[in-house]
Amino acid sequence: MKESSKNNILFNEFGAIKNYCNNPCPPHYRKAKPLAALLKVYKGLNTLNSVVIIMPEIYDPKKTIKIENVVASTAIGATLDLPKITLQLDGADYNKERFPGVVYRTKEPKTAALIFGSGKIVCTGAKSIDDVHNGLKKVFSELKSMGVEVMDNPEIIVQNIVASADLGAVLNLNAIAIGLGLENIEYEPEQFPGLVYRIAEPKVVMLLFGSGKLVVTGGKKPADADAAVDKIVEELDGLGLL
């Protein structure tokens, strides 16, 4: 094939690619990298197969889910002398006029334990359930070293998992409030910029913002956030609002 013919074919291929890239992306390609940035020239201009088009991945909001906080509770089965605990526990903070418990922070993992005189402990600030268990193990160990009788294997109960995600699109909260049904939502933009949506299954509360970002709270396991995001995507797609 003559050089001019090869170049004409290549020109036509690039022209077709250019036209394709200039077309508006469908909704499910939101936030996908532009096609033009994904073109890879892996062979010289003397080869007809010089351009490879890599299609962008479909945007998946579940991939943006991030656990922001895990709150869990436990009890060691013994009452505690909080002033004494404060003196012996390095880094502990106790001011009963402001808060009825001792606040003790662990560095690795990064958590905060709220220790009460009844022997109940609340762990907050963890980024995973494993962090909750590891953080509380350190608290139990510290208490035992002070002579506190900690029961064997105290039950740890996850009370709340807070997660964030991004739907990848600007949302019309007024239309969503009507579409989802006023009995299921709370939306007063003068008081709070987000829409509060209570979901029955999984039993969580979702905060939706006009930017497309959301917060899921009230979950008991990480899978609750996944299910909640799946549900809102399905519902908004069905309403034509995503």
DRENTOR-226012 format. One record per residue (C-alpha): residue in three letters; x, y, z. Coordinates in steps of 0.5 Angstrom, whole numbers, padded with zeros to 4 digits, always signed. Layout:
# DRENTOR-226012
ALAXYZ ...
***
This chain:
# DRENTOR-226012
MET+0000+0000+0000 LYS+0003+0007-0002 GLU+0005+0012+0004 SER-0001+0017+0002 SER-0006+0011+0002 LYS-0004+0009+0009 ASN-0004+0016+0012 ASN-0011+0017+0009 ILE-0014+0011+0013 LEU-0010+0014+0019 PHE-0013+0021+0018 ASN-0020+0018+0017 GLU-0019+0013+0023 PHE-0017+0020+0028 GLY-0023+0023+0025 ALA-0028+0018+0027 ILE-0025+0018+0034 LYS-0025+0026+0034 ASN-0032+0026+0032 TYR-0034+0020+0037 CYS-0030+0024+0043 ASN-0034+0031+0041 ASN-0041+0027+0042 PRO-0044+0028+0049 CYS-0043+0023+0054 PRO-0049+0019+0056 PRO-0050+0020+0064 HIS-0047+0013+0066 TYR-0041+0016+0063 ARG-0040+0021+0068 LYS-0034+0023+0071 ALA-0030+0018+0066 LYS-0024+0020+0063 PRO-0025+0023+0057 LEU-0024+0018+0051 ALA-0019+0023+0048 ALA-0014+0022+0054 LEU-0015+0014+0053 LEU-0013+0014+0046 LYS-0006+0010+0046 VAL-0001+0010+0040 TYR+0003+0004+0041 LYS+0005+0003+0034 GLY+0008+0007+0029 LEU+0005+0011+0023 ASN+0007+0006+0018 THR+0002+0001+0022 LEU-0005+0001+0020 ASN-0007-0002+0027 SER-0004+0004+0030 VAL-0009+0007+0035 VAL-0013+0003+0040 ILE-0019+0006+0043 ILE-0020+0004+0051 MET-0027+0005+0053 PRO-0028+0008+0060 GLU-0031+0004+0065 ILE-0038+0006+0067 TYR-0038+0010+0073 ASP-0040+0006+0080 PRO-0042+0010+0086 LYS-0041+0004+0090 LYS-0033+0005+0089 THR-0033+0012+0092 ILE-0036+0009+0099 LYS-0032+0011+0105 ILE-0033+0009+0112 GLU-0032+0016+0116 ASN-0034+0013+0123 VAL-0035+0007+0127 VAL-0039+0007+0133 ALA-0039+0001+0138 SER-0040+0000+0145 THR-0038-0005+0150 ALA-0038-0007+0158 ILE-0032-0009+0162 GLY-0037-0012+0168 ALA-0034-0008+0173 THR-0035-0001+0176 LEU-0029+0004+0175 ASP-0026+0010+0179 LEU-0025+0015+0174 PRO-0021+0020+0178 LYS-0016+0014+0179 ILE-0016+0012+0172 THR-0015+0019+0170 LEU-0009+0019+0174 GLN-0006+0012+0172 LEU-0008+0012+0164 ASP-0003+0017+0160 GLY-0007+0021+0156 ALA-0013+0021+0159 ASP-0018+0027+0159 TYR-0023+0028+0165 ASN-0027+0034+0166 LYS-0034+0031+0170 GLU-0037+0038+0169 ARG-0037+0038+0161 PHE-0037+0030+0160 PRO-0039+0024+0165 GLY-0034+0020+0162 VAL-0026+0019+0161 VAL-0024+0020+0154 TYR-0018+0016+0152 ARG-0015+0016+0145 THR-0011+0011+0142 LYS-0006+0013+0136 GLU-0006+0006+0133 PRO-0011+0005+0131 LYS-0014+0012+0131 THR-0020+0012+0136 ALA-0023+0015+0142 ALA-0026+0011+0148 LEU-0031+0014+0152 ILE-0030+0010+0159 PHE-0036+0011+0164 GLY-0036+0009+0171 SER-0041+0004+0170 GLY-0036+0000+0166 LYS-0039+0002+0160 ILE-0034+0004+0154 VAL-0036+0007+0147 CYS-0031+0007+0142 THR-0032+0012+0136 GLY-0027+0015+0131 ALA-0025+0008+0128 LYS-0025+0007+0120 SER-0027+0000+0120 ILE-0030-0005+0125 ASP-0023-0008+0126 ASP-0020-0002+0128 VAL-0026-0002+0133 HIS-0024-0009+0136 ASN-0016-0007+0136 GLY-0017+0000+0139 LEU-0022-0003+0145 LYS-0017-0009+0146 LYS-0011-0004+0148 VAL-0016+0000+0153 PHE-0018-0007+0156 SER-0010-0008+0156 GLU-0009-0002+0160 LEU-0015-0002+0165 LYS-0012-0009+0166 SER-0005-0007+0168 MET-0008-0002+0173 GLY-0011-0008+0177 VAL-0018-0007+0174 GLU-0022-0014+0173 VAL-0024-0014+0166 MET-0029-0020+0164 ASP-0026-0025+0159 ASN-0028-0023+0152 PRO-0033-0017+0153 GLU-0038-0017+0147 ILE-0037-0011+0143 ILE-0043-0008+0139 VAL-0043-0004+0133 GLN-0048+0002+0134 ASN-0047+0006+0128 ILE-0043+0006+0122 VAL-0043+0013+0118 ALA-0040+0013+0111 SER-0040+0018+0105 ALA-0041+0017+0097 ASP-0041+0021+0091 LEU-0047+0019+0086 GLY-0043+0023+0081 ALA-0048+0028+0078 VAL-0051+0034+0081 LEU-0058+0033+0084 ASN-0065+0037+0084 LEU-0067+0036+0091 ASN-0073+0039+0090 ALA-0075+0034+0085 ILE-0072+0028+0089 ALA-0077+0030+0095 ILE-0083+0030+0091 GLY-0081+0024+0087 LEU-0079+0020+0093 GLY-0085+0022+0097 LEU-0086+0027+0102 GLU-0087+0022+0107 ASN-0080+0019+0107 ILE-0076+0025+0107 GLU-0075+0031+0110 TYR-0072+0037+0106 GLU-0072+0044+0109 PRO-0067+0048+0105 GLU-0067+0054+0109 GLN-0065+0050+0116 PHE-0061+0045+0113 PRO-0058+0044+0105 GLY-0059+0037+0105 LEU-0065+0032+0104 VAL-0066+0027+0109 TYR-0068+0020+0106 ARG-0070+0015+0111 ILE-0070+0008+0108 ALA-0073+0002+0111 GLU-0069-0004+0108 PRO-0063-0003+0110 LYS-0065+0001+0116 VAL-0061+0007+0115 VAL-0062+0015+0114 MET-0059+0018+0108 LEU-0057+0025+0107 LEU-0057+0027+0100 PHE-0054+0034+0097 GLY-0054+0038+0091 SER-0047+0036+0089 GLY-0049+0029+0089 LYS-0045+0027+0095 LEU-0049+0023+0100 VAL-0048+0021+0107 VAL-0051+0014+0110 THR-0052+0013+0117 GLY-0055+0008+0122 GLY-0052+0002+0119 LYS-0049-0004+0123 LYS-0045-0007+0118 PRO-0041-0004+0112 ALA-0046-0008+0107 ASP-0051-0003+0109 ALA-0048+0003+0106 ASP-0047-0001+0099 ALA-0054-0003+0099 ALA-0057+0004+0101 VAL-0053+0007+0095 ASP-0055+0001+0090 LYS-0062+0003+0093 ILE-0062+0011+0092 VAL-0058+0010+0085 GLU-0064+0005+0083 GLU-0069+0010+0085 LEU-0067+0016+0082 ASP-0065+0013+0075 GLY-0072+0010+0075 LEU-0075+0017+0076 GLY-0070+0020+0071 LEU-0067+0024+0076 LEU-0060+0022+0076 
***
